[in-house]
Amino acid sequence: MTISDSRQPSISPRNIYRILDDGWSSIAAPVSPPPRIKASVDEYERQSERITSWFQLAGVALFAVLYAATYAAFDVHRSIEPTPVALSVYGAVTLWRLRLSCRGGLNLWQQYASAAIDVGLLCALIWSFPMQYGEPAALYLKAPTLLYVYILIALRALRFDAALVLFTGAVAVLGWSALVLHAAADGAPLTGDYRIYMTSLSLLPGAELEKIGAIAACTGILALSVGRARALLFKTATEEAAAADLSKFVGRDAASLIRASREGVKAGDGETRRAAIMFIDLRGFTPATRGLPPHAVIGLLKEYQARLLPVIEAGGGSIDKFLGDGILVSFGAARPSQQECADAIRTAIAASGEVIRWKDDRAQRGEPVLDVGIAIASGDLVYGAVGFGDRLEYTVIGDAVNLAAKLEKYAKVARARIIVTTETLTRAEAQGFAATPQRRLGAVAVDGVGEAVDLAVLG
């Protein structure tokens, strides 16, 4: 019995063409990222320029050491030695490049000029060896110096610029082709025997074509890799930026759930959690903003939220939504916790202290003094996605949410800054946080709540 897996891709000319076309598309039509993502990648590439320059400078020093170590291998037949001159010029160009990279980076023409100069100087260095020692030009065909061209090509891959890699490889192919032609013109005998080629100063066309083919293949593979890596980099960076922006609107915890979802978030997805709910309302906001221009109203809200949001986040609260001048916060809903009630009451007390400092600051500035009302209830609730189609929202649903909303209004009647259900206070004590109530309110009838509720005022 033969078992076939239809899901496995077949190796066919069409599939090969699709793979190559995808690769070429990543080079010919690079992804256009948002400006801020491109600016970040550009800064990364400027750092790569500096790395390239330092690497080249180290290469010049290494090559100079190797040259000095092998200097006595031949008798010099020239009064002016071209190899040290070429190394000096290359060192000067590298220092120029390093200076530009440290002062903000190279522009486009400087990048291409630098690549051409690098390969050109390497070819000049290769050409200078036999001339300096009075040997036939074919001598450099056997030298390993050509291998440095692969380093020069690979260095361009640090910029995530496939076109620059292709340009450097093309210059290298042209440079070596010119050196081979020069060796032939210098009288190097042609041969088809590999053994003769390896043991004499002869020229084997097939061997030189292999070198040129290897340079071209290495360049193409690197360019393809760089192009695909660049596309993936931009895509990933764009998605990460979008996720970071998303967390500003839906909350960090909800954003984490969305990113971790394997099949995507759908309306109706939710879980039952034991959680504490906190409602915070800004008191005196309407009178304080009456007659103010819109930017001043938003500025006041921003000032108020800038005071409380860090306290809420530090206490482990997850901001569910902003309700005008109100804030709905959950503890233990987005992230399961065994300290939800203790965290909620601890955060409420910390928020009250921050509000007192804010009131003092506003009073010293001669601005209207505002206060807050904080109500906390707890119980089992559902945390999940509601909405329809492409408009969804993570939220908390349950009796504890409704009760906290009603208690926030009742806090005005009770003249309380912090009011909690006795059940929540008891659970907080069991979780290790004890708070002494200023007063207790037993069997209170709260508007909109069917049964009497035992409450505690903490501030």
Protein Blocks (a to p, Z undefined) as FASTA:
>chain_A
ZZddfkbccddfklmmmmmmmmmmmmmmccdddfklmmmmmmmmmmmmmmmmmmmmmmmm
mmmmmmmmmmmmpccfbfbdfklmmmmmmmmmmmmmmmmmmnnpacfklmmmmmmmmmmm
mmmmmmmmmmmnopafklmmmpcklmmmmmmmmmmmmnopaklmmmmmmmmmmmmmmmmm
mmmmnopacdfbfklmmmcccddfklmmmmmmmmmmmmmmmmmmmmmmmmmmmmmmmmmm
mmmmmmmmnojklmmmmmmpmnopaehiacdddddddddddehklmmmgoiafklmmmmm
mmmmmmmmmmmmmnopacfbdehjaccddehklpgcfklmmmmmmmmmmmmmmmmmmmmm
mmmnopacddddddddedddddddedehjbccdddedjklmmmmmmmmmmmmnopabdcd
fklmmmmmmnopacddfbdcehiacehiabdcddddfZZ
